[in-house]
C-alpha cells in the first residue's frame, strides 16, 4: 500500500512530482530506494532529451576563499530566468565555484583535455571531478541531477580560478 506519507518522503528526497512519486512507489512495491532509483533513471533520460536546448539564462557566481588568496567565478546556464532565480540553482552555482577554487580544474570536461595531457580526468576536468561536499558523485552528475529536478537543460558554461602568485 502506497501511503501519502511515503509519497511525501520520496518527493522530499527527489524533488519529483507527486504523480511520478506515486507511480514509482507503486512500480517498486513501496520500496523507497527502488522508487528513487527509478525516478532518477527517468529524470536522467529526460535530461538527455534537453541537452541541445539553449541555455541563455543563468547566474554568474563568484567565490573568494577565506584569506582572500584564492577565488573563482563560474557561469551556470539554464533555459529560463525562473529556474535561474531558484535557491537550489544559485546554491549549485556557489558549490561549483567552491569546487573550482579548491580543486583547480583546468578543463571543463574530459572531452576538452588537450592531446598529450596525461593527467587523470578526475584531476583536471571540472565535470569529472568528485564533488568536494559529497565524494560519491561527480560535479557533472550533480549538474545532471539538478537538470532533472528543474526540468531544463542546465550546464556549466565557463569558469575561471584566480590565486595570488600563480
N, CA and C atoms as an extended XYZ file, in Angstrom:
498
Properties=species:S:1:pos:R:3:atomname:S:1:resname:S:1:resid:I:1 pbc="F F F"
N         0.839       -1.190        0.000 N   UNK     1
C         0.000        0.000        0.000 CA  UNK     1
C         0.879        1.246        0.000 C   UNK     1
N         0.664        2.131       -0.934 N   UNK     2
C         1.414        3.377       -1.028 CA  UNK     2
C         0.656        4.453       -0.254 C   UNK     2
N         1.300        4.970        0.783 N   UNK     3
C         0.650        5.980        1.622 CA  UNK     3
C         1.066        7.383        1.203 C   UNK     3
N         0.297        8.349        1.650 N   UNK     4
C         0.612        9.750        1.380 CA  UNK     4
C         1.956       10.134        2.003 C   UNK     4
N         2.215        9.616        3.207 N   UNK     5
C         3.484        9.906        3.885 CA  UNK     5
C         4.663        9.361        3.087 C   UNK     5
N         4.501        8.176        2.505 N   UNK     6
C         5.563        7.577        1.694 CA  UNK     6
C         5.812        8.406        0.431 C   UNK     6
N         4.725        8.854       -0.183 N   UNK     7
C         4.848        9.709       -1.375 CA  UNK     7
C         5.558       11.001       -1.010 C   UNK     7
N         5.185       11.603        0.120 N   UNK     8
C         5.795       12.859        0.561 CA  UNK     8
C         7.297       12.673        0.833 C   UNK     8
N         7.647       11.553        1.465 N   UNK     9
C         9.061       11.268        1.744 CA  UNK     9
C         9.867       11.161        0.451 C   UNK     9
N         9.340       10.423       -0.526 N   UNK    10
C        10.030       10.270       -1.807 CA  UNK    10
C        10.127       11.605       -2.528 C   UNK    10
N         9.064       12.379       -2.466 N   UNK    11
C         9.070       13.703       -3.099 CA  UNK    11
C        10.122       14.611       -2.469 C   UNK    11
N        10.238       14.579       -1.143 N   UNK    12
C        11.246       15.388       -0.443 CA  UNK    12
C        12.663       14.955       -0.812 C   UNK    12
N        12.846       13.658       -1.005 N   UNK    13
C        14.173       13.137       -1.353 CA  UNK    13
C        14.578       13.471       -2.779 C   UNK    13
N        13.615       13.420       -3.692 N   UNK    14
C        13.952       13.516       -5.112 CA  UNK    14
C        13.544       14.811       -5.783 C   UNK    14
N        12.547       15.493       -5.239 N   UNK    15
C        12.039       16.701       -5.883 CA  UNK    15
C        11.125       16.409       -7.064 C   UNK    15
N        10.765       15.137       -7.258 N   UNK    16
C         9.898       14.754       -8.373 CA  UNK    16
C         8.451       15.116       -8.068 C   UNK    16
N         7.615       15.103       -9.088 N   UNK    17
C         6.203       15.414       -8.930 CA  UNK    17
C         5.463       14.347       -8.149 C   UNK    17
N         4.317       14.714       -7.592 N   UNK    18
C         3.541       13.801       -6.756 CA  UNK    18
C         3.128       12.551       -7.530 C   UNK    18
N         2.583       12.722       -8.730 N   UNK    19
C         2.132       11.566       -9.511 CA  UNK    19
C         3.307       10.677       -9.922 C   UNK    19
N         4.447       11.290      -10.249 N   UNK    20
C         5.627       10.494      -10.591 CA  UNK    20
C         6.077        9.667       -9.390 C   UNK    20
N         6.046       10.275       -8.201 N   UNK    21
C         6.426        9.560       -6.980 CA  UNK    21
C         5.464        8.409       -6.711 C   UNK    21
N         4.180        8.668       -6.863 N   UNK    22
C         3.173        7.631       -6.627 CA  UNK    22
C         3.373        6.454       -7.583 C   UNK    22
N         3.578        6.758       -8.866 N   UNK    23
C         3.774        5.702       -9.860 CA  UNK    23
C         5.055        4.912       -9.589 C   UNK    23
N         6.117        5.611       -9.200 N   UNK    24
C         7.381        4.937       -8.909 CA  UNK    24
C         7.240        4.026       -7.694 C   UNK    24
N         6.538        4.486       -6.675 N   UNK    25
C         6.325        3.661       -5.485 CA  UNK    25
C         5.447        2.456       -5.787 C   UNK    25
N         4.417        2.649       -6.590 N   UNK    26
C         3.565        1.523       -6.972 CA  UNK    26
C         4.350        0.502       -7.785 C   UNK    26
N         5.207        0.994       -8.668 N   UNK    27
C         6.017        0.108       -9.501 CA  UNK    27
C         7.086       -0.636       -8.723 C   UNK    27
N         7.509       -0.081       -7.592 N   UNK    28
C         8.560       -0.718       -6.789 CA  UNK    28
C         7.999       -1.452       -5.578 C   UNK    28
N         6.675       -1.525       -5.486 N   UNK    29
C         6.066       -2.224       -4.356 CA  UNK    29
C         6.249       -1.503       -3.036 C   UNK    29
N         6.406       -0.173       -3.088 N   UNK    30
C         6.556        0.609       -1.864 CA  UNK    30
C         7.982        0.754       -1.374 C   UNK    30
N         8.965        0.260       -2.120 N   UNK    31
C        10.378        0.359       -1.732 CA  UNK    31
C        10.909        1.739       -2.120 C   UNK    31
N        11.269        2.549       -1.113 N   UNK    32
C        11.737        3.918       -1.363 CA  UNK    32
C        12.998        3.956       -2.220 C   UNK    32
N        13.958        3.084       -1.925 N   UNK    33
C        15.224        3.106       -2.665 CA  UNK    33
C        15.022        2.763       -4.141 C   UNK    33
N        14.237        1.727       -4.403 N   UNK    34
C        13.970        1.344       -5.795 CA  UNK    34
C        13.178        2.434       -6.518 C   UNK    34
N        12.224        3.039       -5.815 N   UNK    35
C        11.424        4.109       -6.417 CA  UNK    35
C        12.297        5.313       -6.735 C   UNK    35
N        13.197        5.670       -5.808 N   UNK    36
C        14.096        6.808       -6.035 CA  UNK    36
C        15.008        6.535       -7.227 C   UNK    36
N        15.496        5.304       -7.340 N   UNK    37
C        16.361        4.949       -8.465 CA  UNK    37
C        15.593        5.019       -9.779 C   UNK    37
N        14.335        4.559       -9.762 N   UNK    38
C        13.509        4.616      -10.972 CA  UNK    38
C        13.266        6.066      -11.385 C   UNK    38
N        13.000        6.933      -10.413 N   UNK    39
C        12.796        8.352      -10.726 CA  UNK    39
C        14.073        8.981      -11.251 C   UNK    39
N        15.205        8.606      -10.659 N   UNK    40
C        16.490        9.151      -11.097 CA  UNK    40
C        16.763        8.741      -12.539 C   UNK    40
N        16.519        7.477      -12.857 N   UNK    41
C        16.727        6.986      -14.229 CA  UNK    41
C        15.788        7.706      -15.198 C   UNK    41
N        14.543        7.869      -14.800 N   UNK    42
C        13.565        8.570      -15.634 CA  UNK    42
C        13.968       10.029      -15.844 C   UNK    42
N        14.430       10.656      -14.787 N   UNK    43
C        14.850       12.058      -14.866 CA  UNK    43
C        16.074       12.243      -15.734 C   UNK    43
N        17.034       11.351      -15.606 N   UNK    44
C        18.253       11.470      -16.401 CA  UNK    44
C        17.980       11.169      -17.860 C   UNK    44
N        16.987       10.326      -18.129 N   UNK    45
C        16.603       10.089      -19.521 CA  UNK    45
C        16.021       11.367      -20.111 C   UNK    45
N        15.263       12.102      -19.309 N   UNK    46
C        14.702       13.374      -19.754 CA  UNK    46
C        15.781       14.419      -19.977 C   UNK    46
N        16.851       14.359      -19.181 N   UNK    47
C        17.965       15.300      -19.327 CA  UNK    47
C        18.611       15.120      -20.692 C   UNK    47
N        18.769       13.883      -21.133 N   UNK    48
C        19.409       13.617      -22.426 CA  UNK    48
C        18.632       14.263      -23.564 C   UNK    48
N        17.311       14.329      -23.441 N   UNK    49
C        16.484       14.946      -24.483 CA  UNK    49
C        16.670       16.460      -24.523 C   UNK    49
N        17.027       17.058      -23.381 N   UNK    50
C        17.126       18.519      -23.289 CA  UNK    50
C        18.525       19.063      -23.549 C   UNK    50
N        19.508       18.211      -23.748 N   UNK    51
C        20.893       18.646      -23.857 CA  UNK    51
C        21.112       19.687      -24.944 C   UNK    51
N        20.435       19.586      -26.064 N   UNK    52
C        20.653       20.515      -27.165 CA  UNK    52
C        19.989       21.874      -26.991 C   UNK    52
N        19.146       22.027      -26.002 N   UNK    53
C        18.437       23.296      -25.823 CA  UNK    53
C        19.377       24.407      -25.382 C   UNK    53
N        19.079       25.623      -25.827 N   UNK    54
C        19.909       26.791      -25.498 CA  UNK    54
C        19.813       27.120      -24.011 C   UNK    54
N        20.937       27.501      -23.437 N   UNK    55
C        20.986       27.912      -22.033 CA  UNK    55
C        21.398       29.375      -21.979 C   UNK    55
N        20.461       30.250      -22.348 N   UNK    56
C        20.755       31.678      -22.425 CA  UNK    56
C        20.475       32.431      -21.138 C   UNK    56
N        19.983       31.746      -20.129 N   UNK    57
C        19.748       32.349      -18.814 CA  UNK    57
C        20.711       31.702      -17.834 C   UNK    57
N        20.692       32.159      -16.602 N   UNK    58
C        21.553       31.556      -15.595 CA  UNK    58
C        22.099       32.589      -14.642 C   UNK    58
N        23.183       32.215      -13.964 N   UNK    59
C        23.821       33.108      -12.997 CA  UNK    59
C        25.333       33.033      -13.137 C   UNK    59
N        25.958       34.091      -12.674 N   UNK    60
C        27.409       34.101      -12.523 CA  UNK    60
C        27.665       34.184      -11.032 C   UNK    60
N        28.432       33.235      -10.529 N   UNK    61
C        28.704       33.160       -9.097 CA  UNK    61
C        30.198       33.303       -8.860 C   UNK    61
N        30.555       34.161       -7.912 N   UNK    62
C        31.955       34.346       -7.527 CA  UNK    62
C        32.150       33.804       -6.122 C   UNK    62
N        33.318       33.231       -5.886 N   UNK    63
C        33.658       32.718       -4.564 CA  UNK    63
C        35.086       33.128       -4.258 C   UNK    63
N        35.295       33.694       -3.075 N   UNK    64
C        36.631       34.039       -2.612 CA  UNK    64
C        36.849       33.281       -1.314 C   UNK    64
N        37.892       32.465       -1.291 N   UNK    65
C        38.176       31.650       -0.115 CA  UNK    65
C        38.675       32.525        1.030 C   UNK    65
N        38.449       32.062        2.245 N   UNK    66
C        38.886       32.777        3.445 CA  UNK    66
C        40.352       33.159        3.315 C   UNK    66
N        40.674       34.381        3.609 N   UNK    67
C        42.038       34.882        3.480 CA  UNK    67
C        42.248       35.658        2.194 C   UNK    67
N        41.340       35.509        1.254 N   UNK    68
C        41.386       36.289        0.028 CA  UNK    68
C        42.516       35.966       -0.921 C   UNK    68
N        43.105       34.774       -0.832 N   UNK    69
C        44.219       34.432       -1.709 CA  UNK    69
C        43.810       33.567       -2.895 C   UNK    69
N        42.613       32.974       -2.836 N   UNK    70
C        42.116       32.128       -3.920 CA  UNK    70
C        40.663       32.491       -4.168 C   UNK    70
N        40.309       32.605       -5.433 N   UNK    71
C        38.930       32.903       -5.788 CA  UNK    71
C        38.579       32.266       -7.113 C   UNK    71
N        37.284       32.225       -7.392 N   UNK    72
C        36.834       31.662       -8.660 CA  UNK    72
C        35.537       32.328       -9.077 C   UNK    72
N        35.228       32.171      -10.364 N   UNK    73
C        33.984       32.676      -10.912 CA  UNK    73
C        33.452       31.624      -11.883 C   UNK    73
N        32.138       31.375      -11.799 N   UNK    74
C        31.511       30.318      -12.590 CA  UNK    74
C        30.247       30.865      -13.234 C   UNK    74
N        30.024       30.504      -14.503 N   UNK    75
C        28.761       30.809      -15.170 CA  UNK    75
C        28.006       29.492      -15.317 C   UNK    75
N        26.846       29.420      -14.640 N   UNK    76
C        25.980       28.253      -14.708 CA  UNK    76
C        24.749       28.649      -15.499 C   UNK    76
N        24.501       27.960      -16.608 N   UNK    77
C        23.419       28.330      -17.504 CA  UNK    77
C        22.217       27.414      -17.402 C   UNK    77
N        21.049       27.973      -17.733 N   UNK    78
C        19.804       27.214      -17.781 CA  UNK    78
C        18.926       27.831      -18.874 C   UNK    78
N        17.741       27.291      -19.057 N   UNK    79
C        16.861       27.749      -20.131 CA  UNK    79
C        16.008       28.953      -19.764 C   UNK    79
N        15.637       29.076      -18.489 N   UNK    80
C        14.706       30.146      -18.123 CA  UNK    80
C        15.186       30.935      -16.926 C   UNK    80
N        14.746       32.179      -16.884 N   UNK    81
C        15.051       33.062      -15.766 CA  UNK    81
C        14.423       32.533      -14.479 C   UNK    81
N        13.275       31.882      -14.611 N   UNK    82
C        12.574       31.325      -13.445 CA  UNK    82
C        13.477       30.339      -12.705 C   UNK    82
N        14.100       29.419      -13.409 N   UNK    83
C        14.987       28.432      -12.788 CA  UNK    83
C        16.238       29.117      -12.241 C   UNK    83
N        16.766       30.087      -12.972 N   UNK    84
C        17.984       30.776      -12.539 CA  UNK    84
C        17.805       31.485      -11.205 C   UNK    84
N        16.589       31.866      -10.876 N   UNK    85
C        16.338       32.591       -9.621 CA  UNK    85
C        16.071       31.667       -8.439 C   UNK    85
N        15.978       30.366       -8.651 N   UNK    86
C        15.688       29.465       -7.532 CA  UNK    86
C        16.907       29.337       -6.611 C   UNK    86
N        16.631       29.117       -5.343 N   UNK    87
C        17.708       28.957       -4.362 CA  UNK    87
C        18.574       27.746       -4.667 C   UNK    87
N        17.941       26.665       -5.129 N   UNK    88
C        18.682       25.444       -5.442 CA  UNK    88
C        19.682       25.674       -6.580 C   UNK    88
N        19.266       26.409       -7.600 N   UNK    89
C        20.149       26.705       -8.728 CA  UNK    89
C        21.312       27.587       -8.273 C   UNK    89
N        21.002       28.622       -7.509 N   UNK    90
C        22.050       29.525       -7.002 CA  UNK    90
C        23.027       28.780       -6.104 C   UNK    90
N        22.512       27.867       -5.281 N   UNK    91
C        23.379       27.082       -4.395 CA  UNK    91
C        24.311       26.193       -5.211 C   UNK    91
N        23.811       25.604       -6.289 N   UNK    92
C        24.655       24.766       -7.141 CA  UNK    92
C        25.775       25.600       -7.762 C   UNK    92
N        25.448       26.813       -8.214 N   UNK    93
C        26.474       27.693       -8.780 CA  UNK    93
C        27.536       28.017       -7.739 C   UNK    93
N        27.104       28.284       -6.513 N   UNK    94
C        28.047       28.589       -5.432 CA  UNK    94
C        28.937       27.375       -5.130 C   UNK    94
N        28.327       26.196       -5.052 N   UNK    95
C        29.089       24.977       -4.765 CA  UNK    95
C        30.113       24.683       -5.864 C   UNK    95
N        29.740       24.929       -7.108 N   UNK    96
C        30.675       24.701       -8.211 CA  UNK    96
C        31.817       25.717       -8.148 C   UNK    96
N        31.509       26.957       -7.781 N   UNK    97
C        32.562       27.963       -7.628 CA  UNK    97
C        33.536       27.551       -6.518 C   UNK    97
N        33.013       27.004       -5.419 N   UNK    98
C        33.885       26.496       -4.350 CA  UNK    98
C        34.743       25.338       -4.863 C   UNK    98
N        34.155       24.475       -5.663 N   UNK    99
C        34.871       23.337       -6.253 CA  UNK    99
C        36.040       23.833       -7.107 C   UNK    99
N        35.782       24.837       -7.918 N   UNK   100
C        36.825       25.388       -8.793 CA  UNK   100
C        37.961       25.979       -7.956 C   UNK   100
N        37.620       26.722       -6.908 N   UNK   101
C        38.647       27.312       -6.051 CA  UNK   101
C        39.471       26.237       -5.347 C   UNK   101
N        38.817       25.186       -4.883 N   UNK   102
C        39.501       24.156       -4.113 CA  UNK   102
C        40.308       23.184       -4.973 C   UNK   102
N        39.758       22.778       -6.107 N   UNK   103
C        40.358       21.697       -6.883 CA  UNK   103
C        41.138       22.147       -8.122 C   UNK   103
N        41.058       23.408       -8.486 N   UNK   104
C        41.829       23.986       -9.587 CA  UNK   104
C        41.735       23.192      -10.893 C   UNK   104
N        40.518       22.921      -11.383 N   UNK   105
C        40.420       22.221      -12.665 CA  UNK   105
C        40.953       23.100      -13.799 C   UNK   105
N        41.432       22.459      -14.842 N   UNK   106
C        41.984       23.166      -15.991 CA  UNK   106
C        40.986       23.173      -17.145 C   UNK   106
N        40.241       22.090      -17.270 N   UNK   107
C        39.304       21.919      -18.380 CA  UNK   107
C        37.884       21.770      -17.833 C   UNK   107
N        36.903       22.045      -18.686 N   UNK   108
C        35.513       21.886      -18.290 CA  UNK   108
C        35.123       20.410      -18.263 C   UNK   108
N        35.387       19.686      -19.335 N   UNK   109
C        35.014       18.274      -19.394 CA  UNK   109
C        36.191       17.446      -19.900 C   UNK   109
N        36.052       16.140      -19.808 N   UNK   110
C        37.139       15.259      -20.258 CA  UNK   110
C        37.359       15.357      -21.764 C   UNK   110
N        36.318       15.756      -22.520 N   UNK   111
C        36.464       15.930      -23.964 CA  UNK   111
C        37.369       17.115      -24.307 C   UNK   111
N        37.523       18.052      -23.368 N   UNK   112
C        38.321       19.246      -23.611 CA  UNK   112
C        39.810       19.047      -23.324 C   UNK   112
N        40.181       17.925      -22.725 N   UNK   113
C        41.575       17.690      -22.347 CA  UNK   113
C        42.431       17.638      -23.602 C   UNK   113
N        43.487       18.427      -23.580 N   UNK   114
C        44.376       18.513      -24.738 CA  UNK   114
C        45.148       17.215      -24.932 C   UNK   114
N        45.436       16.917      -26.185 N   UNK   115
C        46.211       15.732      -26.506 CA  UNK   115
C        47.591       15.863      -25.877 C   UNK   115
N        48.032       14.797      -25.241 N   UNK   116
C        49.333       14.810      -24.591 CA  UNK   116
C        49.261       15.092      -23.103 C   UNK   116
N        48.139       15.578      -22.616 N   UNK   117
C        47.967       15.811      -21.178 CA  UNK   117
C        47.618       14.467      -20.551 C   UNK   117
N        48.538       13.918      -19.798 N   UNK   118
C        48.398       12.566      -19.257 CA  UNK   118
C        47.707       12.522      -17.896 C   UNK   118
N        47.339       13.667      -17.353 N   UNK   119
C        46.683       13.678      -16.038 CA  UNK   119
C        45.285       13.065      -16.130 C   UNK   119
N        44.853       12.481      -15.047 N   UNK   120
C        43.539       11.838      -14.997 CA  UNK   120
C        42.432       12.879      -15.134 C   UNK   120
N        41.350       12.557      -15.857 N   UNK   121
C        40.232       13.492      -15.996 CA  UNK   121
C        39.673       13.951      -14.650 C   UNK   121
N        39.656       13.060      -13.659 N   UNK   122
C        39.129       13.421      -12.334 CA  UNK   122
C        40.015       14.461      -11.647 C   UNK   122
N        41.208       14.645      -12.159 N   UNK   123
C        42.120       15.630      -11.587 CA  UNK   123
C        41.990       16.985      -12.289 C   UNK   123
N        41.775       16.993      -13.594 N   UNK   124
C        41.862       18.244      -14.348 CA  UNK   124
C        40.566       18.709      -15.015 C   UNK   124
N        39.554       17.841      -15.126 N   UNK   125
C        38.304       18.213      -15.794 CA  UNK   125
C        37.215       18.428      -14.739 C   UNK   125
N        36.684       19.632      -14.663 N   UNK   126
C        35.713       20.000      -13.632 CA  UNK   126
C        34.554       19.014      -13.542 C   UNK   126
N        33.919       18.696      -14.656 N   UNK   127
C        32.740       17.845      -14.619 CA  UNK   127
C        33.049       16.398      -14.241 C   UNK   127
N        34.315       15.989      -14.321 N   UNK   128
C        34.711       14.631      -13.953 CA  UNK   128
C        35.199       14.538      -12.510 C   UNK   128
N        35.444       15.670      -11.874 N   UNK   129
C        35.968       15.661      -10.509 CA  UNK   129
C        34.923       15.202       -9.504 C   UNK   129
N        35.340       14.435       -8.490 N   UNK   130
C        34.416       14.105       -7.407 CA  UNK   130
C        34.033       15.414       -6.689 C   UNK   130
N        32.765       15.551       -6.369 N   UNK   131
C        32.270       16.760       -5.722 CA  UNK   131
C        32.861       16.863       -4.317 C   UNK   131
N        33.384       18.033       -3.945 N   UNK   132
C        34.079       18.186       -2.670 CA  UNK   132
C        33.166       18.019       -1.461 C   UNK   132
N        31.883       18.293       -1.611 N   UNK   133
C        30.955       18.146       -0.485 CA  UNK   133
C        30.399       16.734       -0.365 C   UNK   133
N        30.506       15.945       -1.448 N   UNK   134
C        29.957       14.594       -1.466 CA  UNK   134
C        30.752       13.805       -2.495 C   UNK   134
N        31.774       13.115       -2.071 N   UNK   135
C        32.678       12.432       -2.983 CA  UNK   135
C        32.077       11.269       -3.746 C   UNK   135
N        30.825       10.913       -3.466 N   UNK   136
C        30.228        9.768       -4.148 CA  UNK   136
C        29.689       10.126       -5.534 C   UNK   136
N        29.656       11.407       -5.866 N   UNK   137
C        29.153       11.836       -7.178 CA  UNK   137
C        30.109       12.860       -7.777 C   UNK   137
N        30.157       12.884       -9.096 N   UNK   138
C        30.991       13.878       -9.771 CA  UNK   138
C        30.201       15.175       -9.934 C   UNK   138
N        30.891       16.242      -10.229 N   UNK   139
C        30.239       17.530      -10.463 CA  UNK   139
C        29.268       17.406      -11.637 C   UNK   139
N        29.664       16.719      -12.688 N   UNK   140
C        28.802       16.528      -13.851 CA  UNK   140
C        27.517       15.795      -13.502 C   UNK   140
N        27.615       14.776      -12.646 N   UNK   141
C        26.423       14.035      -12.228 CA  UNK   141
C        25.475       14.931      -11.425 C   UNK   141
N        26.035       15.779      -10.573 N   UNK   142
C        25.197       16.688       -9.787 CA  UNK   142
C        24.501       17.713      -10.674 C   UNK   142
N        25.176       18.181      -11.698 N   UNK   143
C        24.555       19.116      -12.638 CA  UNK   143
C        23.419       18.419      -13.385 C   UNK   143
N        23.624       17.163      -13.777 N   UNK   144
C        22.569       16.399      -14.450 CA  UNK   144
C        21.374       16.175      -13.530 C   UNK   144
N        21.631       15.879      -12.263 N   UNK   145
C        20.538       15.679      -11.308 CA  UNK   145
C        19.746       16.972      -11.120 C   UNK   145
N        20.446       18.097      -11.072 N   UNK   146
C        19.761       19.389      -10.960 CA  UNK   146
C        18.906       19.632      -12.198 C   UNK   146
N        19.435       19.321      -13.356 N   UNK   147
C        18.675       19.488      -14.600 CA  UNK   147
C        17.417       18.623      -14.573 C   UNK   147
N        17.536       17.412      -14.060 N   UNK   148
C        16.377       16.523      -13.984 CA  UNK   148
C        15.324       17.087      -13.038 C   UNK   148
N        15.753       17.614      -11.893 N   UNK   149
C        14.797       18.185      -10.939 CA  UNK   149
C        14.149       19.451      -11.476 C   UNK   149
N        14.906       20.262      -12.208 N   UNK   150
C        14.396       21.531      -12.715 CA  UNK   150
C        13.600       21.373      -14.011 C   UNK   150
N        13.833       20.281      -14.718 N   UNK   151
C        13.123       20.066      -15.977 CA  UNK   151
C        13.662       20.921      -17.111 C   UNK   151
N        14.897       21.350      -16.989 N   UNK   152
C        15.538       22.177      -18.018 CA  UNK   152
C        16.961       21.705      -18.255 C   UNK   152
N        17.515       22.144      -19.364 N   UNK   153
C        18.922       21.923      -19.624 CA  UNK   153
C        19.708       22.847      -18.700 C   UNK   153
N        20.615       22.288      -17.936 N   UNK   154
C        21.484       23.052      -17.041 CA  UNK   154
C        22.906       22.648      -17.374 C   UNK   154
N        23.794       23.634      -17.508 N   UNK   155
C        25.189       23.289      -17.797 CA  UNK   155
C        26.129       24.361      -17.295 C   UNK   155
N        27.340       23.934      -16.980 N   UNK   156
C        28.405       24.872      -16.634 CA  UNK   156
C        28.923       25.410      -17.952 C   UNK   156
N        28.835       26.719      -18.120 N   UNK   157
C        29.241       27.316      -19.386 CA  UNK   157
C        30.737       27.624      -19.389 C   UNK   157
N        31.201       28.234      -18.315 N   UNK   158
C        32.644       28.535      -18.200 CA  UNK   158
C        32.992       28.801      -16.753 C   UNK   158
N        34.304       28.782      -16.484 N   UNK   159
C        34.792       29.045      -15.141 CA  UNK   159
C        36.204       29.593      -15.213 C   UNK   159
N        36.615       30.251      -14.146 N   UNK   160
C        37.982       30.763      -14.050 CA  UNK   160
C        38.403       30.731      -12.583 C   UNK   160
N        39.631       30.372      -12.332 N   UNK   161
C        40.191       30.359      -10.982 CA  UNK   161
C        41.337       31.336      -10.912 C   UNK   161
N        41.400       32.084       -9.834 N   UNK   162
C        42.487       33.040       -9.607 CA  UNK   162
C        43.133       32.741       -8.266 C   UNK   162
N        44.461       32.801       -8.233 N   UNK   163
C        45.184       32.606       -6.972 CA  UNK   163
C        46.346       33.584       -6.941 C   UNK   163
N        46.576       34.161       -5.790 N   UNK   164
C        47.685       35.098       -5.623 CA  UNK   164
C        48.991       34.363       -5.900 C   UNK   164
N        49.823       34.931       -6.747 N   UNK   165
C        51.138       34.359       -7.038 CA  UNK   165
C        51.153       33.316       -8.130 C   UNK   165
N        50.023       32.987       -8.719 N   UNK   166
C        50.015       31.986       -9.807 CA  UNK   166
C        50.008       32.659      -11.150 C   UNK   166
